[in-house]
Amino acid sequence: MRQRPGYILEADPARVDLMEFERLAKEGRRLLDVGVPHEAAAALTRALALWRGPALAGATDLLTNAERPQLEEARLATLEDRIDADLAAGRHAELSSELTGLVALNPWRERLRGQLMLALYRSGRQAEAMTSYQELRRLLADDLSIDPSNDLQELFMRVLAADPALNPPPAADEASARPAVVTAVRPAQLPPDVADFTGRSHEITYLSTILQRCGSNSSITGCVISGMAGVGKTALAVHVAHLCQDSYPDGQLYVDLRGLSSPAVTPFDALGGMLQSLGVDGAAIPPNLDERVKLYRSRLIRQRVLVVLDNAFSEEQVRPLLPTGRGCGVLVTGRARLAALEGVPLLDLVVLDPCEAMTMLGRIVGEDRMRSELEKASRIVELCGYLPLSIRIAGARLATKPHWKLAQLARLLDVQHRRLDELRIADTNVRASLLQSYQGLSSPVRRAFHLLALPDVSHFALWTAAVVLDAKVAEARSLVEQLVDARLLDSVPTSGEMSAQYHFHDLVRAFALERAAMEEPPRERRAALTRVTGVSPWPNWVGVPCT
């Protein structure tokens, strides 16, 4: 057909090798993603069989130079996919010789090198697998002064440690075209619900409404719950998840990501556990992150599963773990707000109101006991800063000491520099929870945390922070906002005519004063107070020694 400025050839896609190759390659990758490697390998082999010599053989140099590199790359990538399918199908023994030749022709191609290492290891040739890695490491160091990729380094360490997850899949009957790599499993991993869960009625209604919308649209169904240490994020998420179980008949997954612990759980490791919980055999779990993500989302695409990701640290940690199925829901908890997770709304959790706090204490210590000292009970929850964790600890201490009067605990908590010592029982304490947030701060932000807690004021403005820190306003704003992000300082809503205001939660300020006494020289503390008051403070003006 003539078409300016020349001619156009219309052809049946099924009769054009390139289009048929692309169709078969796409189908093969899909089959591999859903866990049927035998069928995937067959489709990918048919795609590769369409190649008969170099791409565009006999064409003009202009066309060859422009198009051949990307066509050859597509062929090689499809070949690597077919090898992945063969490895997943347990054909490692016959792959070793083929991969040795391919690596010799493509010595810098790390995916082929990793496949060769895996095939050799599964064939009982661990030493040769390690030697192959060392050859590539020397080659890259000598020619490019770089190291192998993180994925390949991780594979080497797993080969070195003889990781059982690298073992070949169980032998399958060759007559079977669809080996059983997955089994039907309904995970039920939620931690126990809190029997005396108190308050949060508005938050429960909001979250339940979101989670019961599953299947109504293509966006993620779920929410991020953020807040300071001890505010009850996990308790709320688990409580709502139990309430909404019926909306997710295919199960519930729970992962503690330990975002503020060292080391935190990586997406790679989290996916490994989640895939096994979904019935994927350990030997069929892919050895790299991208493939694990694909398999995880493929397993959930037709499922109605609720995923609870607890103690998340960052968006990068969470994104690979988000399901994409329309019937799935997700709840994420973390101290960071994780506002950059696209399409996932944010719920900022704050402390309990005084009535809810009193109700919570009464359920722990007993209503009659609390009513007999109502004023002291009110004082206890106030000194606990209406924080659920501290109220629970205070209540537990009273429950273990039935001979104590509530007034006795109120007196102990009323001493500011001893308060955190009293808010601990067994392996639970407020100080340790706050320390997790504190340890993630840089040195300049820690210094700001110490000094800003010294003035005994309920709120302070940004200019006050700049004076205390002896810094420019822009620098003070950066330090203050990092404390807000770490949930160690609260931003107070103000009208548009007022400058930004900040304040410390009472227990956080008590913790900050402790750290100031331990880490800031007395001269530094005295100088900070002198800058903001204009007079030299008395040593005990802020509750910590200044001399």
SVG drawing of the C-alpha trace seen along z (x, -y; Angstrom):
<svg xmlns="http://www.w3.org/2000/svg" viewBox="-18 -39 61 78">
<polyline fill="none" stroke="black" stroke-width="0.4" points="0.0,0.0 1.3,-3.4 1.4,-5.9 3.4,-9.1 6.3,-9.4 6.7,-5.8 5.0,-2.4 3.5,-0.5 3.3,3.3 0.4,4.7 0.8,8.3 -0.9,10.8 0.9,10.5 0.9,14.3 3.0,14.5 5.6,11.9 8.3,13.6 9.0,10.6 5.4,10.2 5.0,13.9 8.2,14.0 7.0,11.1 3.6,12.8 5.2,16.1 7.8,14.4 5.1,12.4 3.0,15.6 6.0,17.5 6.8,14.8 3.2,14.8 3.2,18.6 6.5,18.3 5.0,15.6 2.0,17.8 4.2,20.7 4.0,23.2 7.6,23.4 7.2,26.4 4.6,24.6 6.6,21.3 9.7,23.1 7.8,24.6 6.4,21.2 9.8,19.5 11.4,22.3 8.9,21.8 9.7,18.1 13.4,18.7 12.9,21.2 11.7,18.4 15.3,17.0 17.3,18.3 20.6,16.6 21.5,12.9 18.6,10.4 18.1,8.5 20.8,10.6 21.2,9.2 19.6,5.8 21.3,2.5 23.9,1.3 21.7,-1.7 18.8,0.5 21.0,3.1 22.9,0.6 19.7,-1.0 17.6,2.1 19.9,5.1 21.1,4.3 17.6,4.1 16.5,7.2 19.5,9.2 18.9,7.9 15.3,9.1 16.5,12.5 19.0,12.8 16.6,11.6 14.1,14.2 16.7,16.9 17.4,15.9 13.7,16.2 13.6,19.7 16.6,20.7 14.8,19.4 11.8,21.5 14.0,24.6 15.7,23.9 12.3,23.6 11.3,26.9 14.3,28.7 16.4,29.0 19.6,27.7 21.8,30.7 21.3,30.3 21.6,26.5 25.2,26.4 26.9,27.0 24.6,24.6 25.2,21.9 28.9,22.4 29.0,21.6 26.6,18.6 28.7,17.1 31.9,17.5 30.2,15.5 28.7,12.9 31.2,12.7 29.8,9.5 26.1,10.5 25.4,11.0 22.0,12.7 23.5,15.5 26.4,15.7 23.9,16.1 21.9,18.7 25.2,20.7 26.0,20.4 22.6,21.7 22.7,24.6 26.2,25.6 25.2,25.4 22.0,27.5 24.1,30.0 26.4,30.5 29.2,28.4 29.3,25.7 33.1,25.0 32.6,24.4 29.7,22.0 31.9,20.0 34.7,20.0 32.4,18.6 31.5,15.7 35.1,15.0 36.0,14.9 33.3,12.3 34.4,10.3 38.0,10.2 36.9,9.3 34.8,6.4 37.5,5.1 40.2,5.3 38.2,3.8 35.7,1.4 36.8,1.1 33.4,2.1 31.9,4.9 29.2,7.4 25.6,6.3 24.0,6.6 21.8,9.5 24.8,11.5 26.7,10.8 23.7,12.0 23.5,15.2 27.2,15.8 26.8,15.5 23.8,17.9 25.8,20.4 28.7,20.1 26.3,20.7 24.6,23.6 21.2,21.9 18.5,24.6 16.3,22.2 18.6,22.6 18.0,26.4 16.3,27.7 12.5,28.1 11.3,31.7 11.5,34.0 8.3,33.9 6.8,36.6 7.9,35.6 4.4,36.6 2.9,33.9 2.7,30.6 1.7,28.7 3.8,29.5 2.4,28.7 4.5,25.7 1.7,24.1 -1.0,25.5 -4.2,24.0 -3.5,22.3 -5.6,19.9 -3.2,18.0 -4.6,16.7 -1.6,14.9 -3.2,12.0 -1.9,11.6 -4.6,11.9 -7.0,9.0 -6.7,6.9 -9.5,8.1 -9.9,4.8 -9.5,2.6 -10.8,-0.9 -12.0,-3.9 -11.0,-4.9 -14.6,-4.6 -14.2,-7.1 -11.0,-5.5 -12.5,-2.0 -15.5,-3.2 -13.2,-4.9 -10.9,-2.0 -13.7,0.6 -15.4,-1.4 -12.2,-1.4 -11.5,2.3 -15.1,3.4 -14.8,1.6 -12.6,4.4 -13.3,5.3 -15.2,2.1 -12.4,0.4 -8.9,1.0 -7.0,-1.1 -5.4,0.2 -7.9,0.8 -6.3,-0.1 -4.7,-2.8 -1.4,-3.8 -1.7,-4.3 1.0,-6.5 1.8,-8.1 4.3,-8.4 5.7,-5.5 3.1,-3.9 0.0,-5.5 -1.6,-2.2 -1.1,-1.8 -0.6,1.9 -3.4,2.5 -5.8,0.5 -4.7,2.2 -5.0,5.7 -8.4,4.9 -9.8,3.6 -8.3,6.5 -10.2,9.0 -13.4,7.0 -13.1,7.2 -12.0,10.8 -15.2,11.8 -14.5,9.4 -11.3,11.4 -12.3,15.1 -8.9,16.1 -7.0,15.2 -4.9,12.6 -1.1,12.1 0.8,10.4 4.4,9.2 6.3,7.3 8.8,5.3 10.8,4.2 11.4,0.8 13.2,-0.8 15.1,2.3 18.5,3.4 18.4,5.1 14.9,4.3 13.1,6.9 13.9,6.4 11.2,6.7 13.2,9.7 12.9,11.6 9.4,10.5 8.2,11.8 9.9,15.1 7.9,15.7 4.7,14.4 5.0,16.6 5.5,19.7 2.5,18.7 0.5,18.5 1.5,22.1 4.5,21.6 7.1,24.3 10.4,22.9 12.3,24.3 10.0,22.4 10.5,19.0 12.5,16.9 16.1,15.8 15.7,12.1 13.4,9.4 11.6,8.4 10.6,12.0 9.3,12.5 7.2,9.4 5.7,10.7 4.9,14.1 3.4,12.6 1.1,10.3 0.2,13.1 -0.8,15.3 -3.0,12.6 -4.6,11.3 -7.7,13.4 -7.7,13.6 -9.3,11.6 -6.6,11.4 -5.9,8.8 -2.3,7.9 -1.1,6.2 2.4,4.6 3.4,3.6 6.2,1.3 7.1,0.1 10.0,-2.4 9.8,-3.8 7.9,-3.7 10.7,-1.7 10.2,1.1 6.5,1.2 6.0,0.7 7.1,4.3 4.7,5.8 1.5,4.0 -0.9,6.4 -2.5,5.3 -5.5,7.5 -8.9,5.6 -10.1,7.9 -7.1,7.4 -6.8,5.0 -3.8,3.6 -3.1,1.9 0.3,0.4 1.5,-0.9 4.6,-3.0 5.9,-6.1 6.8,-7.7 3.8,-9.1 4.7,-7.3 2.7,-9.9 4.5,-9.0 2.6,-5.7 0.5,-6.5 -3.2,-6.0 -3.0,-4.8 -4.8,-7.2 -3.1,-8.2 -4.6,-8.1 -2.6,-10.1 -3.3,-8.5 -3.1,-10.8 -3.4,-10.1 -6.6,-9.1 -9.0,-11.7 -9.3,-11.9 -12.6,-9.9 -11.2,-7.1 -8.0,-7.1 -10.0,-6.7 -12.1,-3.9 -9.0,-2.1 -7.4,-2.3 -10.6,-1.2 -10.8,2.0 -7.3,2.9 -7.4,2.2 -11.1,2.7 -14.0,0.2 -14.6,0.4 -11.0,-0.2 -10.8,-3.2 -14.0,-4.8 -12.8,-4.7 -9.9,-7.1 -11.3,-8.8 -9.2,-12.0 -6.0,-10.0 -7.0,-7.9 -7.5,-11.1 -4.1,-12.3 -2.4,-9.0 -3.7,-9.1 -2.8,-12.8 0.8,-12.0 0.8,-9.2 0.2,-11.8 -3.0,-9.9 -0.7,-7.6 -2.2,-4.0 1.2,-2.3 1.9,-4.2 -1.7,-3.8 -1.5,-0.1 1.8,0.2 0.5,-1.9 -2.6,0.2 -0.6,3.4 1.6,2.3 -1.5,1.5 -3.1,4.9 0.0,6.7 -0.1,4.8 -3.6,4.9 -2.4,3.6 -1.3,0.3 -3.5,-2.8 -3.8,-4.6 -2.4,-7.7 0.9,-5.8 1.5,-5.4 0.3,-8.9 3.0,-10.2 5.7,-8.2 4.7,-9.4 4.6,-13.0 8.4,-13.2 9.4,-14.1 12.9,-12.7 11.7,-9.4 8.5,-9.1 10.0,-6.9 11.5,-4.6 8.1,-4.0 6.5,-3.3 7.9,0.1 6.8,3.6 8.4,6.9 9.7,6.4 7.6,3.4 8.6,-0.2 8.0,-3.6 11.7,-4.6 12.8,-1.7 10.0,-2.6 11.1,-6.2 14.7,-5.1 14.0,-3.4 12.9,-6.7 15.8,-8.5 18.5,-6.2 17.6,-7.0 18.4,-10.7 21.6,-12.3 23.9,-14.1 22.7,-17.7 19.0,-16.6 19.8,-14.9 21.4,-18.1 18.2,-20.0 16.1,-17.4 18.0,-17.9 18.2,-21.7 14.6,-22.4 13.3,-20.4 15.1,-22.6 12.7,-25.6 9.7,-24.8 7.0,-26.0 3.9,-24.3 4.5,-25.5 7.3,-27.3 7.5,-29.0 10.1,-28.6 12.0,-31.8 12.3,-30.4 13.8,-27.2 16.3,-29.3 17.3,-31.2 17.7,-28.1 19.8,-26.4 21.7,-29.5 20.9,-28.9 19.3,-30.6 15.6,-30.2 16.0,-28.0 18.4,-25.7 16.2,-25.6 13.1,-24.7 15.0,-21.8 16.0,-20.4 12.5,-20.9 10.8,-19.3 13.1,-16.2 12.0,-15.8 8.4,-16.1 9.0,-13.4 10.5,-11.2 7.3,-11.7 9.4,-13.2 7.8,-16.6 4.3,-17.7 3.3,-20.5 0.4,-22.5 -2.3,-23.7 -2.5,-27.5 -4.4,-30.1 -2.8,-31.5 -1.9,-34.7 0.2,-32.9 3.7,-31.4 4.1,-27.7 4.0,-26.3 5.5,-23.1 5.3,-21.2 6.7,-18.0 4.5,-15.3 5.2,-15.2 6.8,-11.8 8.9,-12.7 10.1,-15.8 11.0,-13.8 13.0,-11.4 14.7,-14.4 15.7,-15.9 17.2,-12.6 19.3,-12.5 20.3,-16.1 21.6,-15.4 23.6,-12.5 24.9,-13.9 25.1,-17.7 27.7,-19.5 26.3,-21.7 27.7,-24.8 25.8,-24.0 22.5,-23.6 23.0,-26.8 23.9,-28.7 20.8,-27.6 18.5,-28.7 20.4,-32.0 19.8,-32.7 16.1,-32.3 15.5,-33.9 18.2,-36.6 19.2,-35.6 21.3,-32.8 18.9,-30.1 18.9,-28.5 20.5,-25.0 17.2,-23.2 15.0,-25.5 14.4,-22.8 14.4,-19.7 17.9,-18.5 21.2,-19.6 22.9,-22.5 26.2,-22.4"/>
</svg>
